[in-house]
Amino acid sequence: MAYVCEICGKNRSVANNVSHSHIKTKRVQKPNLQRVKAVVDGHTKHIMVCTRCLRSGKVVKAI
């Protein structure tokens, strides 16, 4: 499964590590994804959701 939020589509991005001597190397920034039991189309299902979507109320959590 890809490392992508199933609500907003947020995925990994590429940035630079910058050392003290200003040498740049590539690094990966991953979103903070949580596996959540949520209601999707009337059914309960486990989905990977970023914390931004959880906080903003875009996900209805199942009990």
Biopython code that builds the backbone (N, CA, C, O; Angstrom):
import numpy as np
from Bio.PDB.StructureBuilder import StructureBuilder

atoms = [
    (1, "MET", "N", (0.839, -1.173, 0.000)),
    (1, "MET", "CA", (0.000, 0.000, 0.000)),
    (1, "MET", "C", (0.891, 1.246, 0.000)),
    (1, "MET", "O", (1.883, 1.308, 0.726)),
    (2, "ALA", "N", (0.531, 2.222, -0.812)),
    (2, "ALA", "CA", (1.310, 3.446, -0.899)),
    (2, "ALA", "C", (1.147, 4.275, 0.367)),
    (2, "ALA", "O", (0.140, 4.173, 1.067)),
    (3, "TYR", "N", (2.145, 5.092, 0.648)),
    (3, "TYR", "CA", (2.140, 5.938, 1.831)),
    (3, "TYR", "C", (1.431, 7.243, 1.494)),
    (3, "TYR", "O", (2.061, 8.291, 1.357)),
    (4, "VAL", "N", (0.078, 7.159, 1.361)),
    (4, "VAL", "CA", (-0.734, 8.287, 0.915)),
    (4, "VAL", "C", (-1.974, 8.390, 1.801)),
    (4, "VAL", "O", (-2.560, 7.371, 2.169)),
    (5, "CYS", "N", (-2.371, 9.603, 2.142)),
    (5, "CYS", "CA", (-3.620, 9.827, 2.871)),
    (5, "CYS", "C", (-4.786, 9.521, 1.936)),
    (5, "CYS", "O", (-4.832, 10.016, 0.810)),
    (6, "GLU", "N", (-5.728, 8.700, 2.409)),
    (6, "GLU", "CA", (-6.837, 8.295, 1.555)),
    (6, "GLU", "C", (-7.927, 9.355, 1.467)),
    (6, "GLU", "O", (-8.860, 9.199, 0.679)),
    (7, "ILE", "N", (-7.842, 10.425, 2.251)),
    (7, "ILE", "CA", (-8.829, 11.498, 2.201)),
    (7, "ILE", "C", (-8.350, 12.642, 1.305)),
    (7, "ILE", "O", (-9.030, 13.009, 0.346)),
    (8, "CYS", "N", (-7.192, 13.197, 1.613)),
    (8, "CYS", "CA", (-6.729, 14.380, 0.872)),
    (8, "CYS", "C", (-5.662, 14.064, -0.177)),
    (8, "CYS", "O", (-5.358, 14.913, -1.015)),
    (9, "GLY", "N", (-5.088, 12.859, -0.147)),
    (9, "GLY", "CA", (-4.084, 12.492, -1.144)),
    (9, "GLY", "C", (-2.677, 12.960, -0.816)),
    (9, "GLY", "O", (-1.784, 12.887, -1.660)),
    (10, "LYS", "N", (-2.472, 13.443, 0.414)),
    (10, "LYS", "CA", (-1.140, 13.904, 0.805)),
    (10, "LYS", "C", (-0.166, 12.730, 0.767)),
    (10, "LYS", "O", (-0.468, 11.659, 1.293)),
    (11, "ASN", "N", (1.007, 12.922, 0.146)),
    (11, "ASN", "CA", (2.005, 11.862, 0.065)),
    (11, "ASN", "C", (3.391, 12.405, 0.381)),
    (11, "ASN", "O", (3.534, 13.558, 0.789)),
    (12, "ARG", "N", (4.402, 11.584, 0.194)),
    (12, "ARG", "CA", (5.752, 11.988, 0.569)),
    (12, "ARG", "C", (6.269, 13.095, -0.343)),
    (12, "ARG", "O", (5.866, 13.200, -1.501)),
    (13, "SER", "N", (7.163, 13.916, 0.192)),
    (13, "SER", "CA", (7.793, 14.963, -0.599)),
    (13, "SER", "C", (9.284, 14.873, -0.396)),
    (13, "SER", "O", (9.750, 14.273, 0.573)),
    (14, "VAL", "N", (10.039, 15.467, -1.305)),
    (14, "VAL", "CA", (11.496, 15.391, -1.277)),
    (14, "VAL", "C", (12.050, 16.751, -0.866)),
    (14, "VAL", "O", (11.598, 17.795, -1.337)),
    (15, "ALA", "N", (13.044, 16.714, 0.027)),
    (15, "ALA", "CA", (13.678, 17.946, 0.500)),
    (15, "ALA", "C", (15.178, 17.705, 0.595)),
    (15, "ALA", "O", (15.669, 16.638, 0.228)),
    (16, "ASN", "N", (15.889, 18.689, 1.083)),
    (16, "ASN", "CA", (17.336, 18.577, 1.221)),
    (16, "ASN", "C", (17.743, 18.545, 2.682)),
    (16, "ASN", "O", (17.227, 19.315, 3.492)),
    (17, "ASN", "N", (18.682, 17.643, 3.024)),
    (17, "ASN", "CA", (19.423, 17.753, 4.271)),
    (17, "ASN", "C", (20.536, 18.755, 4.003)),
    (17, "ASN", "O", (21.251, 18.625, 3.009)),
    (18, "VAL", "N", (20.693, 19.733, 4.852)),
    (18, "VAL", "CA", (21.747, 20.733, 4.664)),
    (18, "VAL", "C", (22.685, 20.652, 5.848)),
    (18, "VAL", "O", (22.285, 20.900, 6.986)),
    (19, "SER", "N", (23.941, 20.303, 5.582)),
    (19, "SER", "CA", (24.919, 20.161, 6.647)),
    (19, "SER", "C", (25.478, 21.528, 7.050)),
    (19, "SER", "O", (25.150, 22.549, 6.446)),
    (20, "HIS", "N", (26.316, 21.527, 8.067)),
    (20, "HIS", "CA", (26.938, 22.765, 8.532)),
    (20, "HIS", "C", (27.806, 23.384, 7.441)),
    (20, "HIS", "O", (27.895, 24.607, 7.342)),
    (21, "SER", "N", (28.444, 22.552, 6.623)),
    (21, "SER", "CA", (29.279, 23.054, 5.525)),
    (21, "SER", "C", (28.459, 23.320, 4.259)),
    (21, "SER", "O", (29.011, 23.569, 3.187)),
    (22, "HIS", "N", (27.132, 23.261, 4.403)),
    (22, "HIS", "CA", (26.171, 23.575, 3.341)),
    (22, "HIS", "C", (26.172, 22.569, 2.192)),
    (22, "HIS", "O", (25.831, 22.917, 1.061)),
    (23, "ILE", "N", (26.552, 21.330, 2.476)),
    (23, "ILE", "CA", (26.441, 20.254, 1.493)),
    (23, "ILE", "C", (25.012, 19.719, 1.555)),
    (23, "ILE", "O", (24.490, 19.426, 2.630)),
    (24, "LYS", "N", (24.398, 19.598, 0.392)),
    (24, "LYS", "CA", (22.992, 19.191, 0.346)),
    (24, "LYS", "C", (22.862, 17.754, -0.134)),
    (24, "LYS", "O", (23.463, 17.371, -1.138)),
    (25, "THR", "N", (22.074, 16.959, 0.587)),
    (25, "THR", "CA", (21.740, 15.607, 0.166)),
    (25, "THR", "C", (20.221, 15.460, 0.237)),
    (25, "THR", "O", (19.555, 16.123, 1.033)),
    (26, "LYS", "N", (19.692, 14.586, -0.604)),
    (26, "LYS", "CA", (18.247, 14.413, -0.673)),
    (26, "LYS", "C", (17.724, 13.645, 0.542)),
    (26, "LYS", "O", (18.389, 12.749, 1.062)),
    (27, "ARG", "N", (16.533, 14.012, 0.977)),
    (27, "ARG", "CA", (15.842, 13.287, 2.034)),
    (27, "ARG", "C", (14.359, 13.268, 1.718)),
    (27, "ARG", "O", (13.890, 14.029, 0.871)),
    (28, "VAL", "N", (13.613, 12.393, 2.402)),
    (28, "VAL", "CA", (12.187, 12.239, 2.161)),
    (28, "VAL", "C", (11.422, 12.705, 3.394)),
    (28, "VAL", "O", (11.763, 12.338, 4.518)),
    (29, "GLN", "N", (10.384, 13.517, 3.181)),
    (29, "GLN", "CA", (9.494, 13.935, 4.259)),
    (29, "GLN", "C", (8.183, 13.194, 4.090)),
    (29, "GLN", "O", (7.528, 13.313, 3.054)),
    (30, "LYS", "N", (7.793, 12.419, 5.113)),
    (30, "LYS", "CA", (6.568, 11.636, 5.036)),
    (30, "LYS", "C", (5.471, 12.296, 5.869)),
    (30, "LYS", "O", (5.756, 12.873, 6.919)),
    (31, "PRO", "N", (4.212, 12.215, 5.408)),
    (31, "PRO", "CA", (3.117, 12.756, 6.209)),
    (31, "PRO", "C", (2.873, 11.882, 7.430)),
    (31, "PRO", "O", (3.222, 10.701, 7.436)),
    (32, "ASN", "N", (2.279, 12.457, 8.455)),
    (32, "ASN", "CA", (1.966, 11.726, 9.682)),
    (32, "ASN", "C", (0.651, 10.980, 9.461)),
    (32, "ASN", "O", (-0.430, 11.524, 9.689)),
    (33, "LEU", "N", (0.757, 9.727, 9.015)),
    (33, "LEU", "CA", (-0.422, 8.920, 8.714)),
    (33, "LEU", "C", (-0.759, 8.003, 9.879)),
    (33, "LEU", "O", (0.127, 7.447, 10.528)),
    (34, "GLN", "N", (-2.048, 7.855, 10.133)),
    (34, "GLN", "CA", (-2.538, 6.972, 11.181)),
    (34, "GLN", "C", (-3.523, 5.997, 10.557)),
    (34, "GLN", "O", (-4.303, 6.364, 9.678)),
    (35, "ARG", "N", (-3.483, 4.746, 11.020)),
    (35, "ARG", "CA", (-4.460, 3.744, 10.567)),
    (35, "ARG", "C", (-5.689, 3.883, 11.460)),
    (35, "ARG", "O", (-5.615, 3.665, 12.669)),
    (36, "VAL", "N", (-6.819, 4.248, 10.855)),
    (36, "VAL", "CA", (-8.021, 4.585, 11.608)),
    (36, "VAL", "C", (-9.179, 3.736, 11.115)),
    (36, "VAL", "O", (-9.320, 3.477, 9.920)),
    (37, "LYS", "N", (-10.005, 3.306, 12.064)),
    (37, "LYS", "CA", (-11.250, 2.619, 11.721)),
    (37, "LYS", "C", (-12.294, 3.693, 11.491)),
    (37, "LYS", "O", (-12.664, 4.411, 12.420)),
    (38, "ALA", "N", (-12.778, 3.810, 10.248)),
    (38, "ALA", "CA", (-13.672, 4.913, 9.894)),
    (38, "ALA", "C", (-14.868, 4.393, 9.115)),
    (38, "ALA", "O", (-14.859, 3.277, 8.595)),
    (39, "VAL", "N", (-15.892, 5.223, 9.050)),
    (39, "VAL", "CA", (-17.091, 4.904, 8.279)),
    (39, "VAL", "C", (-16.906, 5.458, 6.872)),
    (39, "VAL", "O", (-16.781, 6.668, 6.685)),
    (40, "VAL", "N", (-16.888, 4.554, 5.873)),
    (40, "VAL", "CA", (-16.729, 4.941, 4.472)),
    (40, "VAL", "C", (-17.892, 4.348, 3.687)),
    (40, "VAL", "O", (-18.036, 3.127, 3.629)),
    (41, "ASP", "N", (-18.717, 5.185, 3.086)),
    (41, "ASP", "CA", (-19.890, 4.760, 2.317)),
    (41, "ASP", "C", (-20.820, 3.858, 3.124)),
    (41, "ASP", "O", (-21.374, 2.899, 2.587)),
    (42, "GLY", "N", (-20.991, 4.158, 4.398)),
    (42, "GLY", "CA", (-21.887, 3.399, 5.253)),
    (42, "GLY", "C", (-21.298, 2.128, 5.834)),
    (42, "GLY", "O", (-21.971, 1.429, 6.592)),
    (43, "HIS", "N", (-20.040, 1.810, 5.490)),
    (43, "HIS", "CA", (-19.391, 0.604, 5.993)),
    (43, "HIS", "C", (-18.180, 0.987, 6.834)),
    (43, "HIS", "O", (-17.559, 2.024, 6.602)),
    (44, "THR", "N", (-17.846, 0.145, 7.813)),
    (44, "THR", "CA", (-16.669, 0.368, 8.643)),
    (44, "THR", "C", (-15.454, -0.225, 7.951)),
    (44, "THR", "O", (-15.494, -1.351, 7.454)),
    (45, "LYS", "N", (-14.371, 0.547, 7.924)),
    (45, "LYS", "CA", (-13.198, 0.147, 7.162)),
    (45, "LYS", "C", (-11.961, 0.784, 7.783)),
    (45, "LYS", "O", (-12.043, 1.882, 8.332)),
    (46, "HIS", "N", (-10.811, 0.107, 7.703)),
    (46, "HIS", "CA", (-9.546, 0.699, 8.129)),
    (46, "HIS", "C", (-8.968, 1.503, 6.969)),
    (46, "HIS", "O", (-8.842, 0.995, 5.855)),
    (47, "ILE", "N", (-8.621, 2.752, 7.234)),
    (47, "ILE", "CA", (-8.003, 3.593, 6.209)),
    (47, "ILE", "C", (-6.799, 4.309, 6.797)),
    (47, "ILE", "O", (-6.705, 4.495, 8.010)),
    (48, "MET", "N", (-5.878, 4.709, 5.926)),
    (48, "MET", "CA", (-4.717, 5.496, 6.326)),
    (48, "MET", "C", (-5.057, 6.967, 6.109)),
    (48, "MET", "O", (-5.362, 7.390, 4.994)),
    (49, "VAL", "N", (-4.999, 7.746, 7.207)),
    (49, "VAL", "CA", (-5.427, 9.140, 7.169)),
    (49, "VAL", "C", (-4.357, 10.004, 7.822)),
    (49, "VAL", "O", (-3.780, 9.616, 8.839)),
    (50, "CYS", "N", (-4.088, 11.176, 7.242)),
    (50, "CYS", "CA", (-3.135, 12.093, 7.862)),
    (50, "CYS", "C", (-3.802, 12.776, 9.056)),
    (50, "CYS", "O", (-5.027, 12.875, 9.125)),
    (51, "THR", "N", (-2.990, 13.235, 9.977)),
    (51, "THR", "CA", (-3.510, 13.842, 11.198)),
    (51, "THR", "C", (-4.221, 15.161, 10.921)),
    (51, "THR", "O", (-5.088, 15.556, 11.701)),
    (52, "ARG", "N", (-3.886, 15.845, 9.850)),
    (52, "ARG", "CA", (-4.579, 17.078, 9.492)),
    (52, "ARG", "C", (-6.045, 16.797, 9.181)),
    (52, "ARG", "O", (-6.926, 17.553, 9.592)),
    (53, "CYS", "N", (-6.308, 15.702, 8.452)),
    (53, "CYS", "CA", (-7.697, 15.328, 8.135)),
    (53, "CYS", "C", (-8.440, 14.872, 9.381)),
    (53, "CYS", "O", (-9.633, 15.142, 9.517)),
    (54, "LEU", "N", (-7.759, 14.186, 10.291)),
    (54, "LEU", "CA", (-8.391, 13.758, 11.538)),
    (54, "LEU", "C", (-8.789, 14.953, 12.383)),
    (54, "LEU", "O", (-9.901, 14.998, 12.910)),
    (55, "ARG", "N", (-7.887, 15.928, 12.520)),
    (55, "ARG", "CA", (-8.144, 17.097, 13.342)),
    (55, "ARG", "C", (-9.240, 17.976, 12.775)),
    (55, "ARG", "O", (-10.023, 18.555, 13.528)),
    (56, "SER", "N", (-9.307, 18.084, 11.440)),
    (56, "SER", "CA", (-10.272, 18.994, 10.825)),
    (56, "SER", "C", (-11.660, 18.378, 10.707)),
    (56, "SER", "O", (-12.598, 19.057, 10.287)),
    (57, "GLY", "N", (-11.811, 17.097, 11.071)),
    (57, "GLY", "CA", (-13.120, 16.469, 11.077)),
    (57, "GLY", "C", (-13.564, 15.936, 9.735)),
    (57, "GLY", "O", (-14.760, 15.743, 9.520)),
    (58, "LYS", "N", (-12.630, 15.690, 8.817)),
    (58, "LYS", "CA", (-12.994, 15.147, 7.508)),
    (58, "LYS", "C", (-13.257, 13.646, 7.576)),
    (58, "LYS", "O", (-13.749, 13.060, 6.611)),
    (59, "VAL", "N", (-12.932, 13.017, 8.711)),
    (59, "VAL", "CA", (-13.085, 11.572, 8.879)),
    (59, "VAL", "C", (-14.095, 11.322, 9.989)),
    (59, "VAL", "O", (-14.015, 11.931, 11.056)),
    (60, "VAL", "N", (-15.055, 10.418, 9.739)),
    (60, "VAL", "CA", (-15.997, 9.999, 10.770)),
    (60, "VAL", "C", (-15.489, 8.680, 11.320)),
    (60, "VAL", "O", (-15.536, 7.658, 10.635)),
    (61, "LYS", "N", (-14.995, 8.696, 12.573)),
    (61, "LYS", "CA", (-14.439, 7.504, 13.165)),
    (61, "LYS", "C", (-15.546, 6.543, 13.565)),
    (61, "LYS", "O", (-16.600, 6.961, 14.044)),
    (62, "ALA", "N", (-15.298, 5.246, 13.365)),
    (62, "ALA", "CA", (-16.248, 4.205, 13.756)),
    (62, "ALA", "C", (-15.978, 3.806, 15.198)),
    (62, "ALA", "O", (-14.869, 3.981, 15.704)),
    (63, "ILE", "N", (-16.995, 3.271, 15.851)),
    (63, "ILE", "CA", (-16.841, 2.857, 17.243)),
    (63, "ILE", "C", (-16.664, 1.367, 17.317)),
    (63, "ILE", "O", (-16.518, 0.816, 18.408)),
]
sb = StructureBuilder()
sb.init_structure("model")
sb.init_model(0)
sb.init_chain("A")
sb.init_seg("    ")
for serial, (resi, resn, name, xyz) in enumerate(atoms, 1):
    if name == "N":
        sb.init_residue(resn, " ", resi, " ")
    sb.init_atom(name, np.array(xyz, "f"), 0.0, 1.0, " ", f" {name:<3s}", serial, name[0])
structure = sb.get_structure()
